[in-house]
Amino acid sequence: MKDSATLKAAVQRFWDTRPCGAKNTTAEPGTRAFYEEIEAHRYREEFHIPLVAEFGDHPGERMLEIGCGLGTDGRQFVRGGANYYSVKADFSVWPDLRNTLLAGYVGL
């Protein structure tokens, strides 16, 4: 069995090179189409997520997501009026910020 640091590094490499949902699009990574196709697929296949998360029921509330991936769910909270913050395991926010800006949500 690998030690915990080696295992943690392997898991991080896996998700850094295979963001959740990225396999469900043929669009160029980082483009608006890339995020839109991932979003469409996610909520078509995992239709329960909006029902459970109630994205539109938190206007003005602060939402913190740890392990936000590509920010697909976070974008829904922003659309619903929440003040959304996210942190990735490596403490980066670039993919989510880029995604949010591409979607036209600049008031974060």
KEDO-7271 format. One record per residue: residue number from 1; x, y negated, z of N, C-alpha, C in turn. Coordinates in Angstrom, 3 decimals. Example, Ala and Ser with C-alpha at 12.3 -4.5 7.8 and 13.67 -1.06 7.14 Angstrom:
REM residues 2
1,13.190,5.690,7.800,12.300,4.500,7.800,13.200,3.300,7.800
2,12.850,2.250,7.080,13.670,1.060,7.140,12.900,-0.030,7.870
REM end
This chain:
REM residues 108
1,0.838,1.184,0.000,0.000,0.000,0.000,0.885,-1.250,0.000
2,0.487,-2.246,-0.741,1.240,-3.488,-0.822,1.079,-4.285,0.466
3,2.107,-5.079,0.785,1.968,-5.960,1.946,0.971,-7.065,1.597
4,0.458,-7.754,2.599,-0.624,-8.711,2.377,-0.207,-9.880,1.484
5,1.018,-10.350,1.583,1.458,-11.463,0.740,1.502,-11.054,-0.733
6,1.965,-9.842,-1.004,2.026,-9.345,-2.373,0.615,-9.162,-2.924
7,-0.247,-8.602,-2.107,-1.635,-8.392,-2.532,-2.329,-9.727,-2.791
8,-2.141,-10.683,-1.893,-2.750,-12.004,-2.054,-2.269,-12.659,-3.349
9,-0.977,-12.555,-3.637,-0.424,-13.131,-4.868,-1.008,-12.451,-6.105
10,-1.189,-11.146,-6.045,-1.758,-10.402,-7.176,-3.212,-10.816,-7.415
11,-3.973,-10.969,-6.348,-5.375,-11.390,-6.480,-5.442,-12.798,-7.053
12,-4.599,-13.687,-6.563,-4.594,-15.055,-7.076,-4.226,-15.086,-8.556
13,-3.203,-14.316,-8.956,-2.824,-14.250,-10.379,-3.997,-13.747,-11.222
14,-4.701,-12.731,-10.710,-5.836,-12.174,-11.443,-6.867,-13.263,-11.728
15,-7.323,-13.980,-10.695,-8.375,-14.982,-10.877,-7.872,-16.228,-11.597
16,-6.582,-16.536,-11.459,-6.034,-17.679,-12.199,-6.011,-17.414,-13.700
17,-5.854,-16.162,-14.103,-5.794,-15.827,-15.527,-7.125,-15.335,-16.072
18,-8.081,-15.033,-15.207,-9.398,-14.545,-15.624,-10.501,-15.240,-14.826
19,-10.711,-16.532,-15.033,-11.742,-17.229,-14.264,-13.106,-16.557,-14.433
20,-13.860,-16.540,-13.372,-15.169,-15.895,-13.362,-16.047,-16.440,-14.482
21,-16.503,-15.585,-15.348,-17.387,-15.966,-16.440,-16.686,-16.280,-17.746
22,-15.383,-16.474,-17.726,-14.667,-16.885,-18.931,-14.744,-15.836,-20.037
23,-14.955,-14.577,-19.678,-15.051,-13.528,-20.698,-16.369,-13.601,-21.464
24,-17.298,-14.432,-21.006,-18.629,-14.496,-21.603,-18.787,-15.627,-22.610
25,-17.675,-16.112,-23.125,-17.721,-17.175,-24.127,-16.595,-16.981,-25.136
26,-16.836,-17.454,-26.331,-15.781,-17.447,-27.351,-15.299,-18.872,-27.621
27,-15.861,-19.836,-26.899,-15.490,-21.238,-27.100,-14.089,-21.503,-26.555
28,-13.483,-22.533,-27.061,-12.148,-22.949,-26.625,-12.175,-23.298,-25.137
29,-11.297,-22.695,-24.339,-11.268,-23.001,-22.909,-11.106,-24.493,-22.644
30,-11.880,-24.986,-21.701,-11.808,-26.386,-21.310,-12.729,-27.314,-22.067
31,-13.394,-26.813,-23.107,-14.317,-27.662,-23.868,-15.703,-27.625,-23.237
32,-16.526,-28.578,-23.604,-17.904,-28.609,-23.108,-18.624,-27.308,-23.488
33,-18.428,-26.821,-24.717,-19.080,-25.581,-25.162,-18.665,-24.400,-24.290
34,-17.400,-24.358,-23.898,-16.893,-23.302,-23.026,-17.716,-23.237,-21.744
35,-17.887,-24.380,-21.078,-18.636,-24.411,-19.822,-20.130,-24.169,-20.033
36,-20.675,-24.702,-21.103,-22.112,-24.514,-21.367,-22.438,-23.048,-21.641
37,-21.598,-22.358,-22.394,-21.845,-20.940,-22.687,-21.715,-20.089,-21.426
38,-20.751,-20.388,-20.599,-20.594,-19.651,-19.342,-21.812,-19.867,-18.453
39,-22.262,-21.105,-18.358,-23.430,-21.425,-17.544,-24.677,-20.700,-18.054
40,-24.915,-20.745,-19.340,-26.094,-20.087,-19.914,-26.078,-18.591,-19.620
41,-24.935,-17.968,-19.820,-24.820,-16.527,-19.566,-25.023,-16.218,-18.089
42,-24.397,-17.005,-17.221,-24.477,-16.747,-15.770,-25.920,-16.740,-15.285
43,-26.677,-17.754,-15.638,-28.035,-17.849,-15.098,-29.041,-16.984,-15.848
44,-28.673,-16.537,-17.035,-29.509,-15.552,-17.726,-29.336,-14.183,-17.066
45,-28.099,-13.822,-16.758,-27.804,-12.510,-16.182,-27.981,-12.473,-14.666
46,-27.728,-13.588,-14.016,-27.830,-13.649,-12.552,-28.893,-14.680,-12.175
47,-30.109,-14.409,-12.642,-31.221,-15.343,-12.511,-31.584,-15.647,-11.066
48,-31.152,-14.805,-10.152,-31.467,-15.003,-8.734,-30.670,-16.145,-8.103
49,-29.537,-16.512,-8.675,-28.675,-17.518,-8.048,-29.398,-18.859,-7.853
50,-30.041,-19.424,-8.879,-30.743,-20.695,-8.647,-31.871,-20.572,-7.615
51,-32.499,-19.420,-7.561,-33.572,-19.221,-6.580,-33.045,-19.236,-5.155
52,-31.904,-18.614,-4.950,-31.310,-18.533,-3.617,-30.617,-19.844,-3.235
53,-29.873,-20.423,-4.166,-29.096,-21.633,-3.865,-29.963,-22.884,-3.772
54,-31.107,-22.872,-4.447,-32.007,-24.034,-4.450,-31.234,-25.315,-4.772
55,-30.585,-25.311,-5.923,-29.695,-26.390,-6.325,-30.319,-27.778,-6.207
56,-31.578,-27.916,-6.530,-32.224,-29.229,-6.525,-32.776,-29.666,-5.186
57,-32.602,-28.863,-4.166,-33.200,-29.169,-2.857,-32.241,-29.827,-1.872
58,-31.154,-30.395,-2.363,-30.145,-30.948,-1.457,-29.670,-32.348,-1.840
59,-30.569,-33.211,-2.346,-30.100,-34.547,-2.741,-29.541,-35.296,-1.535
60,-28.387,-35.914,-1.763,-27.741,-36.701,-0.717,-26.961,-35.890,0.306
61,-27.136,-34.572,0.302,-26.406,-33.738,1.256,-24.989,-33.499,0.751
62,-24.076,-33.269,1.693,-22.700,-32.924,1.323,-22.604,-31.412,1.201
63,-22.097,-30.954,0.073,-21.946,-29.526,-0.191,-20.470,-29.235,-0.385
64,-19.954,-28.241,0.352,-18.572,-27.819,0.211,-18.566,-26.373,-0.248
65,-17.900,-26.116,-1.351,-17.773,-24.751,-1.853,-16.305,-24.359,-1.818
66,-16.036,-23.247,-1.174,-14.684,-22.712,-1.107,-14.598,-21.585,-2.128
67,-13.623,-21.648,-3.019,-13.516,-20.638,-4.064,-14.524,-20.912,-5.158
68,-14.428,-22.070,-5.770,-15.451,-22.566,-6.688,-15.299,-22.107,-8.127
69,-14.242,-21.370,-8.432,-14.073,-20.882,-9.798,-14.072,-22.001,-10.804
70,-14.933,-21.892,-11.805,-15.032,-22.905,-12.852,-16.018,-24.019,-12.509
71,-16.629,-23.949,-11.340,-17.532,-25.010,-10.908,-18.936,-24.923,-11.473
72,-19.329,-23.753,-11.967,-20.648,-23.596,-12.588,-21.774,-23.910,-11.610
73,-21.720,-23.341,-10.421,-22.761,-23.615,-9.428,-22.641,-25.038,-8.889
74,-21.424,-25.503,-8.717,-21.221,-26.857,-8.219,-21.857,-27.899,-9.121
75,-21.772,-27.675,-10.420,-22.396,-28.598,-11.368,-23.898,-28.667,-11.149
76,-24.497,-27.550,-10.766,-25.943,-27.541,-10.525,-26.297,-28.354,-9.279
77,-25.462,-28.254,-8.242,-25.698,-29.058,-7.042,-25.576,-30.543,-7.363
78,-24.602,-30.916,-8.203,-24.433,-32.311,-8.596,-25.656,-32.772,-9.377
79,-26.127,-31.960,-10.290,-27.332,-32.317,-11.059,-28.525,-32.525,-10.133
80,-28.541,-31.786,-9.024,-29.628,-31.909,-8.056,-29.451,-33.052,-7.077
81,-28.360,-33.805,-7.207,-28.160,-34.976,-6.374,-27.280,-34.779,-5.159
82,-26.704,-33.598,-4.985,-25.824,-33.354,-3.836,-24.469,-34.019,-4.046
83,-23.807,-34.319,-2.960,-22.424,-34.789,-2.985,-21.557,-33.555,-2.866
84,-21.013,-33.111,-3.968,-20.339,-31.819,-4.067,-18.827,-31.953,-3.959
85,-18.250,-31.089,-3.136,-16.804,-31.008,-2.970,-16.410,-29.550,-3.124
86,-15.240,-29.316,-3.676,-14.812,-27.932,-3.853,-13.322,-27.793,-3.589
87,-12.962,-26.602,-3.158,-11.563,-26.281,-2.907,-11.317,-24.886,-3.453
88,-10.251,-24.760,-4.214,-9.839,-23.447,-4.690,-8.827,-22.879,-3.704
89,-8.566,-21.605,-3.800,-7.649,-20.935,-2.872,-6.272,-21.588,-2.853
90,-5.854,-22.134,-3.999,-4.548,-22.794,-4.052,-4.669,-24.294,-3.791
91,-5.856,-24.724,-3.346,-6.158,-26.113,-3.008,-6.156,-27.044,-4.210
92,-6.269,-26.495,-5.402,-6.345,-27.347,-6.581,-7.803,-27.677,-6.858
93,-8.032,-28.801,-7.503,-9.392,-29.171,-7.896,-9.468,-29.494,-9.378
94,-8.367,-29.420,-10.097,-8.334,-29.818,-11.499,-9.380,-29.150,-12.374
95,-9.537,-27.803,-12.374,-10.532,-27.216,-13.272,-11.942,-27.726,-12.996
96,-12.308,-27.884,-11.740,-13.650,-28.359,-11.420,-13.828,-29.818,-11.788
97,-12.818,-30.628,-11.522,-12.908,-32.039,-11.863,-13.035,-32.198,-13.369
98,-12.234,-31.470,-14.125,-12.308,-31.539,-15.588,-13.688,-31.102,-16.066
99,-14.181,-30.015,-15.514,-15.488,-29.490,-15.871,-16.570,-30.527,-15.580
100,-16.516,-31.115,-14.411,-17.521,-32.093,-14.016,-17.459,-33.324,-14.917
101,-16.265,-33.775,-15.229,-16.132,-34.934,-16.104,-16.635,-34.623,-17.508
102,-16.344,-33.423,-18.007,-16.830,-33.025,-19.328,-18.349,-33.001,-19.361
103,-18.945,-32.620,-18.234,-20.404,-32.547,-18.172,-21.036,-33.931,-17.985
104,-20.207,-34.939,-17.755,-20.731,-36.296,-17.635,-21.076,-36.710,-16.226
105,-20.621,-35.972,-15.237,-20.909,-36.312,-13.852,-19.686,-36.960,-13.248
106,-19.582,-38.267,-13.344,-18.384,-38.949,-12.902,-18.534,-39.572,-11.528
107,-19.681,-39.483,-10.920,-19.907,-40.141,-9.644,-19.584,-39.304,-8.438
108,-18.606,-38.440,-8.536,-18.253,-37.594,-7.389,-17.281,-38.300,-6.488
REM end
